[in-house]
């Protein structure tokens, strides 16, 4: 959200979130504390889920690329 504020500042938006520059910073800090304070068991599950999501994203992009070729 913060990156879009800078990269596409002149783009029209239907909704502009309040605290648009503070919310991403606070959420990054909270996620960092969550990873730091939880045990390895929780972190390993979160990391595995993230890797699974990355694999699904890669598969969907490959599938989309194959179907959209002329």
CHARMM-style PDB file with segment names, atoms N, HN, CA, C and O in Angstrom:
ATOM      1  N   UNK     1       0.820  -1.174   0.000  1.00  0.00      PROA
ATOM      2  CA  UNK     1       0.000   0.000   0.000  1.00  0.00      PROA
ATOM      3  C   UNK     1       0.876   1.253   0.000  1.00  0.00      PROA
ATOM      4  O   UNK     1       0.589   2.221  -0.705  1.00  0.00      PROA
ATOM      5  N   UNK     2       1.924   1.225   0.782  1.00  0.00      PROA
ATOM      6  HN  UNK     2       2.157   0.439   1.355  1.00  0.00      PROA
ATOM      7  CA  UNK     2       2.818   2.385   0.823  1.00  0.00      PROA
ATOM      8  C   UNK     2       3.542   2.558  -0.509  1.00  0.00      PROA
ATOM      9  O   UNK     2       3.747   3.683  -0.966  1.00  0.00      PROA
ATOM     10  N   UNK     3       3.928   1.451  -1.129  1.00  0.00      PROA
ATOM     11  HN  UNK     3       3.762   0.537  -0.758  1.00  0.00      PROA
ATOM     12  CA  UNK     3       4.627   1.532  -2.412  1.00  0.00      PROA
ATOM     13  C   UNK     3       3.714   2.119  -3.487  1.00  0.00      PROA
ATOM     14  O   UNK     3       4.166   2.913  -4.313  1.00  0.00      PROA
ATOM     15  N   UNK     4       2.449   1.744  -3.486  1.00  0.00      PROA
ATOM     16  HN  UNK     4       2.082   1.100  -2.815  1.00  0.00      PROA
ATOM     17  CA  UNK     4       1.525   2.290  -4.483  1.00  0.00      PROA
ATOM     18  C   UNK     4       1.282   3.779  -4.279  1.00  0.00      PROA
ATOM     19  O   UNK     4       1.023   4.502  -5.240  1.00  0.00      PROA
ATOM     20  N   UNK     5       1.363   4.237  -3.049  1.00  0.00      PROA
ATOM     21  HN  UNK     5       1.574   3.649  -2.268  1.00  0.00      PROA
ATOM     22  CA  UNK     5       1.202   5.668  -2.802  1.00  0.00      PROA
ATOM     23  C   UNK     5       2.277   6.471  -3.516  1.00  0.00      PROA
ATOM     24  O   UNK     5       2.028   7.587  -3.973  1.00  0.00      PROA
ATOM     25  N   UNK     6       3.477   5.897  -3.610  1.00  0.00      PROA
ATOM     26  HN  UNK     6       3.679   4.991  -3.239  1.00  0.00      PROA
ATOM     27  CA  UNK     6       4.574   6.591  -4.286  1.00  0.00      PROA
ATOM     28  C   UNK     6       4.619   6.277  -5.782  1.00  0.00      PROA
ATOM     29  O   UNK     6       4.851   7.173  -6.593  1.00  0.00      PROA
ATOM     30  N   UNK     7       4.401   5.020  -6.150  1.00  0.00      PROA
ATOM     31  HN  UNK     7       4.213   4.292  -5.491  1.00  0.00      PROA
ATOM     32  CA  UNK     7       4.554   4.617  -7.546  1.00  0.00      PROA
ATOM     33  C   UNK     7       3.401   5.078  -8.426  1.00  0.00      PROA
ATOM     34  O   UNK     7       3.606   5.405  -9.595  1.00  0.00      PROA
ATOM     35  N   UNK     8       2.205   5.106  -7.882  1.00  0.00      PROA
ATOM     36  HN  UNK     8       2.039   4.841  -6.933  1.00  0.00      PROA
ATOM     37  CA  UNK     8       1.030   5.501  -8.663  1.00  0.00      PROA
ATOM     38  C   UNK     8       0.238   6.562  -7.902  1.00  0.00      PROA
ATOM     39  O   UNK     8      -0.956   6.406  -7.646  1.00  0.00      PROA
ATOM     40  N   UNK     9       0.921   7.625  -7.555  1.00  0.00      PROA
ATOM     41  HN  UNK     9       1.891   7.751  -7.763  1.00  0.00      PROA
ATOM     42  CA  UNK     9       0.295   8.666  -6.731  1.00  0.00      PROA
ATOM     43  C   UNK     9      -0.854   9.372  -7.456  1.00  0.00      PROA
ATOM     44  O   UNK     9      -1.823   9.777  -6.813  1.00  0.00      PROA
ATOM     45  N   UNK    10      -0.767   9.525  -8.767  1.00  0.00      PROA
ATOM     46  HN  UNK    10       0.020   9.196  -9.289  1.00  0.00      PROA
ATOM     47  CA  UNK    10      -1.790  10.245  -9.513  1.00  0.00      PROA
ATOM     48  C   UNK    10      -2.929   9.350  -9.989  1.00  0.00      PROA
ATOM     49  O   UNK    10      -3.857   9.836 -10.636  1.00  0.00      PROA
ATOM     50  N   UNK    11      -2.881   8.074  -9.690  1.00  0.00      PROA
ATOM     51  HN  UNK    11      -2.128   7.679  -9.164  1.00  0.00      PROA
ATOM     52  CA  UNK    11      -3.913   7.131 -10.128  1.00  0.00      PROA
ATOM     53  C   UNK    11      -5.190   7.326  -9.304  1.00  0.00      PROA
ATOM     54  O   UNK    11      -5.142   7.517  -8.089  1.00  0.00      PROA
ATOM     55  N   UNK    12      -6.329   7.272  -9.995  1.00  0.00      PROA
ATOM     56  HN  UNK    12      -6.368   7.117 -10.982  1.00  0.00      PROA
ATOM     57  CA  UNK    12      -7.604   7.451  -9.315  1.00  0.00      PROA
ATOM     58  C   UNK    12      -7.950   6.175  -8.542  1.00  0.00      PROA
ATOM     59  O   UNK    12      -7.807   5.063  -9.050  1.00  0.00      PROA
ATOM     60  N   UNK    13      -8.406   6.365  -7.306  1.00  0.00      PROA
ATOM     61  HN  UNK    13      -8.522   7.269  -6.893  1.00  0.00      PROA
ATOM     62  CA  UNK    13      -8.778   5.237  -6.462  1.00  0.00      PROA
ATOM     63  C   UNK    13     -10.213   5.420  -5.992  1.00  0.00      PROA
ATOM     64  O   UNK    13     -10.659   6.536  -5.728  1.00  0.00      PROA
ATOM     65  N   UNK    14     -10.935   4.290  -5.891  1.00  0.00      PROA
ATOM     66  HN  UNK    14     -10.572   3.383  -6.105  1.00  0.00      PROA
ATOM     67  CA  UNK    14     -12.297   4.359  -5.386  1.00  0.00      PROA
ATOM     68  C   UNK    14     -12.322   4.572  -3.880  1.00  0.00      PROA
ATOM     69  O   UNK    14     -13.230   5.205  -3.341  1.00  0.00      PROA
ATOM     70  N   UNK    15     -11.318   4.038  -3.218  1.00  0.00      PROA
ATOM     71  HN  UNK    15     -10.581   3.524  -3.655  1.00  0.00      PROA
ATOM     72  CA  UNK    15     -11.256   4.142  -1.766  1.00  0.00      PROA
ATOM     73  C   UNK    15      -9.826   4.425  -1.357  1.00  0.00      PROA
ATOM     74  O   UNK    15      -8.898   3.757  -1.813  1.00  0.00      PROA
ATOM     75  N   UNK    16      -9.650   5.396  -0.513  1.00  0.00      PROA
ATOM     76  HN  UNK    16     -10.404   5.939  -0.142  1.00  0.00      PROA
ATOM     77  CA  UNK    16      -8.327   5.722  -0.003  1.00  0.00      PROA
ATOM     78  C   UNK    16      -8.321   5.425   1.489  1.00  0.00      PROA
ATOM     79  O   UNK    16      -9.049   6.053   2.258  1.00  0.00      PROA
ATOM     80  N   UNK    17      -7.503   4.473   1.891  1.00  0.00      PROA
ATOM     81  HN  UNK    17      -6.912   3.963   1.266  1.00  0.00      PROA
ATOM     82  CA  UNK    17      -7.477   4.035   3.281  1.00  0.00      PROA
ATOM     83  C   UNK    17      -6.932   5.131   4.186  1.00  0.00      PROA
ATOM     84  O   UNK    17      -5.952   5.796   3.852  1.00  0.00      PROA
ATOM     85  N   UNK    18      -7.574   5.312   5.329  1.00  0.00      PROA
ATOM     86  HN  UNK    18      -8.370   4.771   5.600  1.00  0.00      PROA
ATOM     87  CA  UNK    18      -7.030   6.279   6.273  1.00  0.00      PROA
ATOM     88  C   UNK    18      -5.721   5.752   6.865  1.00  0.00      PROA
ATOM     89  O   UNK    18      -5.518   4.542   6.958  1.00  0.00      PROA
ATOM     90  N   UNK    19      -4.854   6.650   7.256  1.00  0.00      PROA
ATOM     91  HN  UNK    19      -5.018   7.634   7.180  1.00  0.00      PROA
ATOM     92  CA  UNK    19      -3.547   6.283   7.814  1.00  0.00      PROA
ATOM     93  C   UNK    19      -2.747   5.450   6.821  1.00  0.00      PROA
ATOM     94  O   UNK    19      -2.103   4.470   7.196  1.00  0.00      PROA
ATOM     95  N   UNK    20      -2.794   5.838   5.577  1.00  0.00      PROA
ATOM     96  HN  UNK    20      -3.317   6.633   5.272  1.00  0.00      PROA
ATOM     97  CA  UNK    20      -2.189   5.055   4.502  1.00  0.00      PROA
ATOM     98  C   UNK    20      -0.698   4.873   4.595  1.00  0.00      PROA
ATOM     99  O   UNK    20      -0.181   3.905   4.038  1.00  0.00      PROA
ATOM    100  N   UNK    21       0.025   5.748   5.267  1.00  0.00      PROA
ATOM    101  HN  UNK    21      -0.396   6.534   5.720  1.00  0.00      PROA
ATOM    102  CA  UNK    21       1.467   5.572   5.404  1.00  0.00      PROA
ATOM    103  C   UNK    21       1.834   4.981   6.760  1.00  0.00      PROA
ATOM    104  O   UNK    21       2.922   4.427   6.914  1.00  0.00      PROA
ATOM    105  N   UNK    22       0.952   5.089   7.736  1.00  0.00      PROA
ATOM    106  HN  UNK    22       0.068   5.540   7.611  1.00  0.00      PROA
ATOM    107  CA  UNK    22       1.245   4.571   9.064  1.00  0.00      PROA
ATOM    108  C   UNK    22       0.871   3.097   9.173  1.00  0.00      PROA
ATOM    109  O   UNK    22       1.596   2.321   9.796  1.00  0.00      PROA
ATOM    110  N   UNK    23      -0.235   2.706   8.584  1.00  0.00      PROA
ATOM    111  HN  UNK    23      -0.825   3.336   8.079  1.00  0.00      PROA
ATOM    112  CA  UNK    23      -0.718   1.334   8.679  1.00  0.00      PROA
ATOM    113  C   UNK    23       0.285   0.298   8.174  1.00  0.00      PROA
ATOM    114  O   UNK    23       0.493  -0.702   8.862  1.00  0.00      PROA
ATOM    115  N   UNK    24       0.921   0.481   7.005  1.00  0.00      PROA
ATOM    116  HN  UNK    24       0.751   1.293   6.446  1.00  0.00      PROA
ATOM    117  CA  UNK    24       1.913  -0.511   6.569  1.00  0.00      PROA
ATOM    118  C   UNK    24       3.110  -0.613   7.516  1.00  0.00      PROA
ATOM    119  O   UNK    24       3.625  -1.709   7.738  1.00  0.00      PROA
ATOM    120  N   UNK    25       3.552   0.496   8.068  1.00  0.00      PROA
ATOM    121  HN  UNK    25       3.134   1.386   7.888  1.00  0.00      PROA
ATOM    122  CA  UNK    25       4.697   0.472   8.977  1.00  0.00      PROA
ATOM    123  C   UNK    25       4.345  -0.252  10.273  1.00  0.00      PROA
ATOM    124  O   UNK    25       5.132  -1.061  10.765  1.00  0.00      PROA
ATOM    125  N   UNK    26       3.184   0.030  10.818  1.00  0.00      PROA
ATOM    126  HN  UNK    26       2.545   0.687  10.418  1.00  0.00      PROA
ATOM    127  CA  UNK    26       2.763  -0.629  12.056  1.00  0.00      PROA
ATOM    128  C   UNK    26       2.559  -2.123  11.825  1.00  0.00      PROA
ATOM    129  O   UNK    26       2.947  -2.937  12.663  1.00  0.00      PROA
ATOM    130  N   UNK    27       1.959  -2.488  10.707  1.00  0.00      PROA
ATOM    131  HN  UNK    27       1.643  -1.827  10.026  1.00  0.00      PROA
ATOM    132  CA  UNK    27       1.740  -3.907  10.435  1.00  0.00      PROA
ATOM    133  C   UNK    27       3.062  -4.652  10.236  1.00  0.00      PROA
ATOM    134  O   UNK    27       3.184  -5.806  10.647  1.00  0.00      PROA
ATOM    135  N   UNK    28       4.041  -4.017   9.620  1.00  0.00      PROA
ATOM    136  HN  UNK    28       3.942  -3.080   9.286  1.00  0.00      PROA
ATOM    137  CA  UNK    28       5.350  -4.651   9.464  1.00  0.00      PROA
ATOM    138  C   UNK    28       6.007  -4.883  10.818  1.00  0.00      PROA
ATOM    139  O   UNK    28       6.606  -5.935  11.045  1.00  0.00      PROA
ATOM    140  N   UNK    29       5.903  -3.925  11.703  1.00  0.00      PROA
ATOM    141  HN  UNK    29       5.417  -3.071  11.518  1.00  0.00      PROA
ATOM    142  CA  UNK    29       6.463  -4.084  13.046  1.00  0.00      PROA
ATOM    143  C   UNK    29       5.745  -5.191  13.806  1.00  0.00      PROA
ATOM    144  O   UNK    29       6.393  -6.008  14.460  1.00  0.00      PROA
ATOM    145  N   UNK    30       4.425  -5.232  13.731  1.00  0.00      PROA
ATOM    146  HN  UNK    30       3.899  -4.569  13.200  1.00  0.00      PROA
ATOM    147  CA  UNK    30       3.670  -6.274  14.428  1.00  0.00      PROA
ATOM    148  C   UNK    30       3.973  -7.667  13.892  1.00  0.00      PROA
ATOM    149  O   UNK    30       4.069  -8.618  14.667  1.00  0.00      PROA
ATOM    150  N   UNK    31       4.124  -7.799  12.594  1.00  0.00      PROA
ATOM    151  HN  UNK    31       4.046  -7.026  11.964  1.00  0.00      PROA
ATOM    152  CA  UNK    31       4.481  -9.097  12.016  1.00  0.00      PROA
ATOM    153  C   UNK    31       5.877  -9.503  12.457  1.00  0.00      PROA
ATOM    154  O   UNK    31       6.119 -10.673  12.753  1.00  0.00      PROA
ATOM    155  N   UNK    32       6.792  -8.551  12.502  1.00  0.00      PROA
ATOM    156  HN  UNK    32       6.595  -7.601  12.261  1.00  0.00      PROA
ATOM    157  CA  UNK    32       8.138  -8.860  12.975  1.00  0.00      PROA
ATOM    158  C   UNK    32       8.142  -9.348  14.409  1.00  0.00      PROA
ATOM    159  O   UNK    32       8.836 -10.312  14.732  1.00  0.00      PROA
ATOM    160  N   UNK    33       7.368  -8.691  15.284  1.00  0.00      PROA
ATOM    161  HN  UNK    33       6.804  -7.908  15.021  1.00  0.00      PROA
ATOM    162  CA  UNK    33       7.264  -9.143  16.668  1.00  0.00      PROA
ATOM    163  C   UNK    33       6.608 -10.509  16.761  1.00  0.00      PROA
ATOM    164  O   UNK    33       7.009 -11.332  17.584  1.00  0.00      PROA
ATOM    165  N   UNK    34       5.619 -10.760  15.940  1.00  0.00      PROA
ATOM    166  HN  UNK    34       5.294 -10.091  15.272  1.00  0.00      PROA
ATOM    167  CA  UNK    34       4.945 -12.060  15.962  1.00  0.00      PROA
ATOM    168  C   UNK    34       5.920 -13.169  15.609  1.00  0.00      PROA
ATOM    169  O   UNK    34       5.945 -14.207  16.272  1.00  0.00      PROA
ATOM    170  N   UNK    35       6.712 -12.967  14.588  1.00  0.00      PROA
ATOM    171  HN  UNK    35       6.692 -12.124  14.050  1.00  0.00      PROA
ATOM    172  CA  UNK    35       7.695 -13.980  14.197  1.00  0.00      PROA
ATOM    173  C   UNK    35       8.757 -14.131  15.281  1.00  0.00      PROA
ATOM    174  O   UNK    35       9.209 -15.245  15.548  1.00  0.00      PROA
ATOM    175  N   UNK    36       9.155 -13.045  15.898  1.00  0.00      PROA
ATOM    176  HN  UNK    36       8.788 -12.141  15.680  1.00  0.00      PROA
ATOM    177  CA  UNK    36      10.194 -13.080  16.931  1.00  0.00      PROA
ATOM    178  C   UNK    36       9.708 -13.765  18.202  1.00  0.00      PROA
ATOM    179  O   UNK    36      10.461 -14.524  18.814  1.00  0.00      PROA
ATOM    180  N   UNK    37       8.470 -13.515  18.610  1.00  0.00      PROA
ATOM    181  HN  UNK    37       7.859 -12.899  18.113  1.00  0.00      PROA
ATOM    182  CA  UNK    37       7.975 -14.012  19.885  1.00  0.00      PROA
ATOM    183  C   UNK    37       7.390 -15.414  19.829  1.00  0.00      PROA
ATOM    184  O   UNK    37       7.273 -16.063  20.869  1.00  0.00      PROA
ATOM    185  N   UNK    38       7.022 -15.898  18.664  1.00  0.00      PROA
ATOM    186  HN  UNK    38       7.117 -15.371  17.819  1.00  0.00      PROA
ATOM    187  CA  UNK    38       6.435 -17.233  18.602  1.00  0.00      PROA
ATOM    188  C   UNK    38       7.528 -18.289  18.577  1.00  0.00      PROA
ATOM    189  O   UNK    38       8.685 -18.012  18.261  1.00  0.00      PROA
ATOM    190  N   UNK    39       7.136 -19.484  18.912  1.00  0.00      PROA
ATOM    191  HN  UNK    39       6.196 -19.710  19.168  1.00  0.00      PROA
ATOM    192  CA  UNK    39       8.096 -20.591  18.940  1.00  0.00      PROA
ATOM    193  C   UNK    39       8.387 -21.065  17.521  1.00  0.00      PROA
ATOM    194  O   UNK    39       7.672 -20.724  16.578  1.00  0.00      PROA
ATOM    195  N   UNK    40       9.432 -21.845  17.388  1.00  0.00      PROA
ATOM    196  HN  UNK    40      10.013 -22.121  18.154  1.00  0.00      PROA
ATOM    197  CA  UNK    40       9.835 -22.340  16.070  1.00  0.00      PROA
ATOM    198  C   UNK    40       8.740 -23.189  15.430  1.00  0.00      PROA
ATOM    199  O   UNK    40       8.599 -23.203  14.208  1.00  0.00      PROA
ATOM    200  N   UNK    41       7.963 -23.898  16.256  1.00  0.00      PROA
ATOM    201  HN  UNK    41       8.077 -23.887  17.250  1.00  0.00      PROA
ATOM    202  CA  UNK    41       6.885 -24.728  15.707  1.00  0.00      PROA
ATOM    203  C   UNK    41       5.902 -23.884  14.906  1.00  0.00      PROA
ATOM    204  O   UNK    41       5.495 -24.274  13.811  1.00  0.00      PROA
ATOM    205  N   UNK    42       5.524 -22.746  15.439  1.00  0.00      PROA
ATOM    206  HN  UNK    42       5.855 -22.430  16.328  1.00  0.00      PROA
ATOM    207  CA  UNK    42       4.592 -21.863  14.736  1.00  0.00      PROA
ATOM    208  C   UNK    42       5.239 -21.258  13.495  1.00  0.00      PROA
ATOM    209  O   UNK    42       4.624 -21.217  12.430  1.00  0.00      PROA
ATOM    210  N   UNK    43       6.468 -20.793  13.628  1.00  0.00      PROA
ATOM    211  HN  UNK    43       6.968 -20.827  14.493  1.00  0.00      PROA
ATOM    212  CA  UNK    43       7.155 -20.190  12.492  1.00  0.00      PROA
ATOM    213  C   UNK    43       7.362 -21.184  11.357  1.00  0.00      PROA
ATOM    214  O   UNK    43       7.214 -20.822  10.190  1.00  0.00      PROA
ATOM    215  N   UNK    44       7.697 -22.415  11.675  1.00  0.00      PROA
ATOM    216  HN  UNK    44       7.817 -22.709  12.623  1.00  0.00      PROA
ATOM    217  CA  UNK    44       7.920 -23.400  10.613  1.00  0.00      PROA
ATOM    218  C   UNK    44       6.636 -23.658   9.830  1.00  0.00      PROA
ATOM    219  O   UNK    44       6.679 -23.840   8.614  1.00  0.00      PROA
ATOM    220  N   UNK    45       5.500 -23.674  10.516  1.00  0.00      PROA
ATOM    221  HN  UNK    45       5.465 -23.525  11.504  1.00  0.00      PROA
ATOM    222  CA  UNK    45       4.220 -23.864   9.815  1.00  0.00      PROA
ATOM    223  C   UNK    45       3.924 -22.667   8.922  1.00  0.00      PROA
ATOM    224  O   UNK    45       3.487 -22.831   7.783  1.00  0.00      PROA
ATOM    225  N   UNK    46       4.160 -21.470   9.435  1.00  0.00      PROA
ATOM    226  HN  UNK    46       4.515 -21.337  10.360  1.00  0.00      PROA
ATOM    227  CA  UNK    46       3.912 -20.257   8.640  1.00  0.00      PROA
ATOM    228  C   UNK    46       4.816 -20.238   7.415  1.00  0.00      PROA
ATOM    229  O   UNK    46       4.366 -19.898   6.321  1.00  0.00      PROA
ATOM    230  N   UNK    47       6.084 -20.599   7.586  1.00  0.00      PROA
ATOM    231  HN  UNK    47       6.449 -20.876   8.475  1.00  0.00      PROA
ATOM    232  CA  UNK    47       7.009 -20.613   6.455  1.00  0.00      PROA
ATOM    233  C   UNK    47       6.613 -21.658   5.422  1.00  0.00      PROA
ATOM    234  O   UNK    47       6.719 -21.408   4.221  1.00  0.00      PROA
ATOM    235  N   UNK    48       6.159 -22.824   5.868  1.00  0.00      PROA
ATOM    236  HN  UNK    48       6.073 -23.027   6.843  1.00  0.00      PROA
ATOM    237  CA  UNK    48       5.714 -23.854   4.928  1.00  0.00      PROA
ATOM    238  C   UNK    48       4.471 -23.407   4.154  1.00  0.00      PROA
ATOM    239  O   UNK    48       4.357 -23.663   2.955  1.00  0.00      PROA
ATOM    240  N   UNK    49       3.560 -22.754   4.830  1.00  0.00      PROA
ATOM    241  HN  UNK    49       3.653 -22.546   5.803  1.00  0.00      PROA
ATOM    242  CA  UNK    49       2.360 -22.244   4.149  1.00  0.00      PROA
ATOM    243  C   UNK    49       2.746 -21.175   3.125  1.00  0.00      PROA
ATOM    244  O   UNK    49       2.189 -21.134   2.027  1.00  0.00      PROA
ATOM    245  N   UNK    50       3.691 -20.316   3.481  1.00  0.00      PROA
ATOM    246  HN  UNK    50       4.143 -20.348   4.372  1.00  0.00      PROA
ATOM    247  CA  UNK    50       4.149 -19.282   2.545  1.00  0.00      PROA
ATOM    248  C   UNK    50       4.827 -19.913   1.330  1.00  0.00      PROA
ATOM    249  O   UNK    50       4.606 -19.473   0.202  1.00  0.00      PROA
ATOM    250  N   UNK    51       5.639 -20.927   1.547  1.00  0.00      PROA
ATOM    251  HN  UNK    51       5.818 -21.285   2.464  1.00  0.00      PROA
ATOM    252  CA  UNK    51       6.270 -21.620   0.415  1.00  0.00      PROA
ATOM    253  C   UNK    51       5.240 -22.317  -0.456  1.00  0.00      PROA
ATOM    254  O   UNK    51       5.372 -22.343  -1.680  1.00  0.00      PROA
ATOM    255  N   UNK    52       4.217 -22.882   0.168  1.00  0.00      PROA
ATOM    256  HN  UNK    52       4.110 -22.861   1.162  1.00  0.00      PROA
ATOM    257  CA  UNK    52       3.131 -23.491  -0.608  1.00  0.00      PROA
ATOM    258  C   UNK    52       2.405 -22.462  -1.459  1.00  0.00      PROA
ATOM    259  O   UNK    52       2.067 -22.725  -2.613  1.00  0.00      PROA
ATOM    260  N   UNK    53       2.169 -21.299  -0.889  1.00  0.00      PROA
ATOM    261  HN  UNK    53       2.443 -21.086   0.049  1.00  0.00      PROA
ATOM    262  CA  UNK    53       1.533 -20.224  -1.658  1.00  0.00      PROA
ATOM    263  C   UNK    53       2.402 -19.757  -2.805  1.00  0.00      PROA
ATOM    264  O   UNK    53       1.900 -19.458  -3.889  1.00  0.00      PROA
ATOM    265  N   UNK    54       3.708 -19.692  -2.572  1.00  0.00      PROA
ATOM    266  HN  UNK    54       4.116 -19.935  -1.692  1.00  0.00      PROA
ATOM    267  CA  UNK    54       4.634 -19.316  -3.639  1.00  0.00      PROA
ATOM    268  C   UNK    54       4.618 -20.349  -4.764  1.00  0.00      PROA
ATOM    269  O   UNK    54       4.659 -19.991  -5.941  1.00  0.00      PROA
ATOM    270  N   UNK    55       4.559 -21.623  -4.402  1.00  0.00      PROA
ATOM    271  HN  UNK    55       4.526 -21.914  -3.446  1.00  0.00      PROA
ATOM    272  CA  UNK    55       4.489 -22.680  -5.414  1.00  0.00      PROA
ATOM    273  C   UNK    55       3.193 -22.574  -6.213  1.00  0.00      PROA
ATOM    274  O   UNK    55       3.208 -22.712  -7.436  1.00  0.00      PROA
ATOM    275  N   UNK    56       2.075 -22.331  -5.534  1.00  0.00      PROA
ATOM    276  HN  UNK    56       2.063 -22.219  -4.540  1.00  0.00      PROA
ATOM    277  CA  UNK    56       0.801 -22.169  -6.248  1.00  0.00      PROA
ATOM    278  C   UNK    56       0.820 -20.958  -7.174  1.00  0.00      PROA
ATOM    279  O   UNK    56       0.275 -21.007  -8.276  1.00  0.00      PROA
ATOM    280  N   UNK    57       1.443 -19.879  -6.731  1.00  0.00      PROA
ATOM    281  HN  UNK    57       1.886 -19.839  -5.835  1.00  0.00      PROA
ATOM    282  CA  UNK    57       1.562 -18.690  -7.581  1.00  0.00      PROA
ATOM    283  C   UNK    57       2.389 -18.995  -8.825  1.00  0.00      PROA
ATOM    284  O   UNK    57       2.018 -18.599  -9.930  1.00  0.00      PROA
ATOM    285  N   UNK    58       3.508 -19.696  -8.652  1.00  0.00      PROA
ATOM    286  HN  UNK    58       3.810 -20.017  -7.754  1.00  0.00      PROA
ATOM    287  CA  UNK    58       4.353 -20.041  -9.793  1.00  0.00      PROA
ATOM    288  C   UNK    58       3.608 -20.946 -10.769  1.00  0.00      PROA
ATOM    289  O   UNK    58       3.696 -20.750 -11.981  1.00  0.00      PROA
ATOM    290  N   UNK    59       2.883 -21.926 -10.262  1.00  0.00      PROA
ATOM    291  HN  UNK    59       2.812 -22.086  -9.277  1.00  0.00      PROA
ATOM    292  CA  UNK    59       2.117 -22.840 -11.123  1.00  0.00      PROA
ATOM    293  C   UNK    59       1.035 -22.077 -11.869  1.00  0.00      PROA
ATOM    294  O   UNK    59       0.836 -22.299 -13.063  1.00  0.00      PROA
ATOM    295  N   UNK    60       0.326 -21.175 -11.179  1.00  0.00      PROA
ATOM    296  HN  UNK    60       0.487 -20.995 -10.208  1.00  0.00      PROA
ATOM    297  CA  UNK    60      -0.742 -20.434 -11.845  1.00  0.00      PROA
ATOM    298  C   UNK    60      -0.187 -19.503 -12.917  1.00  0.00      PROA
ATOM    299  O   UNK    60      -0.815 -19.320 -13.960  1.00  0.00      PROA
ATOM    300  N   UNK    61       0.973 -18.916 -12.675  1.00  0.00      PROA
ATOM    301  HN  UNK    61       1.483 -19.065 -11.827  1.00  0.00      PROA
ATOM    302  CA  UNK    61       1.583 -18.045 -13.701  1.00  0.00      PROA
ATOM    303  C   UNK    61       2.035 -18.854 -14.906  1.00  0.00      PROA
ATOM    304  O   UNK    61       1.862 -18.420 -16.045  1.00  0.00      PROA
ATOM    305  N   UNK    62       2.610 -20.020 -14.667  1.00  0.00      PROA
ATOM    306  HN  UNK    62       2.751 -20.373 -13.742  1.00  0.00      PROA
ATOM    307  CA  UNK    62       3.005 -20.872 -15.791  1.00  0.00      PROA
ATOM    308  C   UNK    62       1.792 -21.332 -16.582  1.00  0.00      PROA
ATOM    309  O   UNK    62       1.816 -21.334 -17.813  1.00  0.00      PROA
ATOM    310  N   UNK    63       0.739 -21.719 -15.888  1.00  0.00      PROA
ATOM    311  HN  UNK    63       0.720 -21.718 -14.888  1.00  0.00      PROA
ATOM    312  CA  UNK    63      -0.492 -22.155 -16.546  1.00  0.00      PROA
ATOM    313  C   UNK    63      -1.114 -21.020 -17.332  1.00  0.00      PROA
ATOM    314  O   UNK    63      -1.602 -21.234 -18.442  1.00  0.00      PROA
ATOM    315  N   UNK    64      -1.108 -19.817 -16.780  1.00  0.00      PROA
ATOM    316  HN  UNK    64      -0.712 -19.643 -15.878  1.00  0.00      PROA
ATOM    317  CA  UNK    64      -1.668 -18.652 -17.454  1.00  0.00      PROA
ATOM    318  C   UNK    64      -0.840 -18.290 -18.672  1.00  0.00      PROA
ATOM    319  O   UNK    64      -1.392 -17.918 -19.707  1.00  0.00      PROA
ATOM    320  N   UNK    65       0.476 -18.395 -18.563  1.00  0.00      PROA
ATOM    321  HN  UNK    65       0.925 -18.697 -17.722  1.00  0.00      PROA
ATOM    322  CA  UNK    65       1.364 -18.079 -19.688  1.00  0.00      PROA
ATOM    323  C   UNK    65       1.131 -19.056 -20.845  1.00  0.00      PROA
ATOM    324  O   UNK    65       1.117 -18.650 -22.008  1.00  0.00      PROA
ATOM    325  N   UNK    66       0.950 -20.338 -20.528  1.00  0.00      PROA
ATOM    326  HN  UNK    66       0.961 -20.668 -19.584  1.00  0.00      PROA
ATOM    327  CA  UNK    66       0.723 -21.336 -21.574  1.00  0.00      PROA
ATOM    328  C   UNK    66      -0.606 -21.126 -22.276  1.00  0.00      PROA
ATOM    329  O   UNK    66      -0.699 -21.359 -23.481  1.00  0.00      PROA
ATOM    330  N   UNK    67      -1.630 -20.698 -21.568  1.00  0.00      PROA
ATOM    331  HN  UNK    67      -1.555 -20.509 -20.589  1.00  0.00      PROA
ATOM    332  CA  UNK    67      -2.951 -20.520 -22.157  1.00  0.00      PROA
ATOM    333  C   UNK    67      -3.105 -19.205 -22.909  1.00  0.00      PROA
ATOM    334  O   UNK    67      -4.009 -19.087 -23.737  1.00  0.00      PROA
ATOM    335  N   UNK    68      -2.267 -18.222 -22.655  1.00  0.00      PROA
ATOM    336  HN  UNK    68      -1.534 -18.317 -21.982  1.00  0.00      PROA
ATOM    337  CA  UNK    68      -2.413 -16.917 -23.296  1.00  0.00      PROA
ATOM    338  C   UNK    68      -1.459 -16.702 -24.467  1.00  0.00      PROA
ATOM    339  O   UNK    68      -1.422 -15.605 -25.024  1.00  0.00      PROA
ATOM    340  N   UNK    69      -0.706 -17.693 -24.846  1.00  0.00      PROA
ATOM    341  HN  UNK    69      -0.737 -18.584 -24.394  1.00  0.00      PROA
ATOM    342  CA  UNK    69       0.187 -17.532 -26.001  1.00  0.00      PROA
ATOM    343  C   UNK    69      -0.632 -17.533 -27.276  1.00  0.00      PROA
ATOM    344  O   UNK    69      -1.606 -18.276 -27.392  1.00  0.00      PROA
ATOM    345  N   UNK    70      -0.237 -16.692 -28.250  1.00  0.00      PROA
ATOM    346  HN  UNK    70       0.555 -16.088 -28.157  1.00  0.00      PROA
ATOM    347  CA  UNK    70      -1.013 -16.623 -29.513  1.00  0.00      PROA
ATOM    348  C   UNK    70      -0.850 -17.840 -30.382  1.00  0.00      PROA
ATOM    349  OT1 UNK    70      -1.441 -17.913 -31.459  1.00  0.00      PROA
TER     350      UNK     70
END
